[in-house]
Amino acid sequence: MATEDFADLSGLESLLQSQEQGIEIDILNEQGKPIGLKIGFVGPDSDRMQKAMRDVAAEFAKKAAERSSLDPAADATDDADERMIAILAKSTTHWTPNPKIGGQVIPFSEENVRNLYAKFRIIRDQVEVRAVRRSSFTKS
């Protein structure tokens, strides 16, 4: 076997690094124009996103256990939505500048990110579509 026969994984290595570093995207309005808000987040294979998935799974398992068997089960769709919002919020590293809603400036925090994603599906969808795709983190 020739010494040149090997599978070079350096591309995958740099993909992991860029997922750890994260990316920042411009949030667009319904016409595809930037609204002036940039949001940063890490990739699906990053330690932070992996931890977020574990933490959210534990959080929702605990909630399910606390719900009494007499309560009607919560809508599974709402649950999936809430889970995704929670994971994305934990995977979001920053936003700039702070957004303003109804005249009130909203500082960056995990809870505020969660609320923003829950309130504005248009923002959440843009982050989600990029955050879950490894190709978003490939250096072009």
C-alpha positions in Angstrom: 0.0 0.0 0.0 1.4 3.4 -1.0 2.1 5.9 1.8 -0.3 8.4 0.0 -3.3 6.2 0.7 -5.1 7.9 3.6 -8.4 9.7 4.2 -7.6 13.3 5.0 -10.0 14.4 7.8 -8.5 18.0 8.1 -11.6 19.4 6.4 -13.9 17.8 9.0 -11.5 19.0 11.7 -11.9 22.6 10.5 -15.6 22.1 10.2 -15.7 21.2 13.9 -13.6 24.3 14.8 -15.9 26.6 12.8 -18.9 25.1 14.5 -17.4 25.8 17.9 -16.5 29.4 16.9 -20.0 29.9 15.5 -21.3 32.2 12.8 -23.2 35.5 12.8 -26.1 36.1 10.4 -28.0 39.2 9.4 -31.7 38.8 10.2 -33.9 39.7 7.3 -37.5 41.0 7.1 -40.2 39.3 5.0 -38.8 41.1 1.9 -35.4 39.7 2.4 -33.9 43.0 3.6 -31.6 43.2 6.7 -33.4 44.7 9.7 -30.2 45.7 11.4 -30.0 42.8 13.8 -27.2 40.3 13.7 -27.4 37.0 15.7 -24.5 34.7 16.5 -24.8 31.0 17.2 -22.8 27.8 17.3 -23.1 24.7 15.0 -24.9 21.4 15.6 -21.7 19.4 16.5 -20.3 22.1 18.9 -20.0 21.2 22.6 -22.4 24.0 23.4 -25.2 22.8 21.1 -24.7 19.2 22.2 -24.9 20.3 25.9 -28.0 22.4 25.0 -29.7 19.3 23.5 -29.0 17.3 26.6 -30.1 20.0 29.0 -33.3 20.7 27.1 -34.1 16.9 27.0 -33.6 16.7 30.7 -35.7 19.9 31.3 -38.6 18.6 29.2 -38.4 15.1 30.8 -38.6 16.7 34.2 -41.6 18.9 33.1 -43.4 15.8 31.7 -42.8 13.9 35.0 -44.2 16.8 37.0 -47.4 17.0 34.9 -49.9 14.9 36.7 -51.5 12.0 34.9 -54.8 13.7 35.3 -53.7 16.6 33.1 -54.4 16.2 29.4 -51.1 15.8 27.6 -49.7 19.0 26.1 -49.8 19.3 22.4 -46.8 17.5 21.0 -46.3 20.1 18.3 -46.1 22.9 20.9 -43.6 20.7 22.9 -41.4 20.2 19.8 -41.5 23.9 19.1 -40.6 24.8 22.7 -37.8 22.4 22.7 -36.3 23.8 19.5 -36.6 27.3 20.8 -34.9 26.3 24.0 -32.0 24.6 22.2 -31.6 27.5 19.8 -31.6 30.0 22.7 -28.8 28.0 24.5 -26.8 27.8 21.2 -27.1 31.6 20.6 -23.9 33.4 21.5 -24.8 37.0 21.1 -26.9 39.6 19.2 -26.0 43.0 18.1 -27.2 45.6 18.6 -29.8 45.0 21.3 -33.2 44.8 19.7 -36.0 47.2 20.8 -39.6 45.9 21.2 -42.4 48.4 21.9 -39.9 51.1 22.9 -38.0 48.8 25.3 -34.4 47.7 24.7 -34.0 44.0 25.2 -30.5 43.0 26.6 -28.9 39.7 25.5 -29.7 36.8 27.9 -30.8 33.2 27.2 -34.3 34.0 28.5 -34.6 37.0 26.3 -33.4 35.0 23.3 -35.9 32.3 24.1 -38.7 35.0 24.3 -37.6 36.6 21.0 -37.6 33.3 19.1 -41.0 32.4 20.6 -42.5 35.8 19.6 -40.9 36.2 16.2 -41.1 33.0 14.1 -39.5 34.8 11.2 -36.3 35.4 13.3 -36.3 31.9 14.8 -36.7 30.2 11.4 -33.7 32.1 10.0 -31.5 31.0 12.9 -32.8 27.4 12.9 -32.3 26.8 9.2 -28.6 27.8 9.5 -27.9 26.4 13.0 -28.9 22.9 12.2 -27.1 22.7 8.9 -23.4 21.8 9.0 -22.9 23.5 5.6 -23.6 26.9 7.2 -20.3 26.6 9.0 -18.1 25.6 6.0 -15.6 28.4 5.3 -16.3 29.4 1.7 
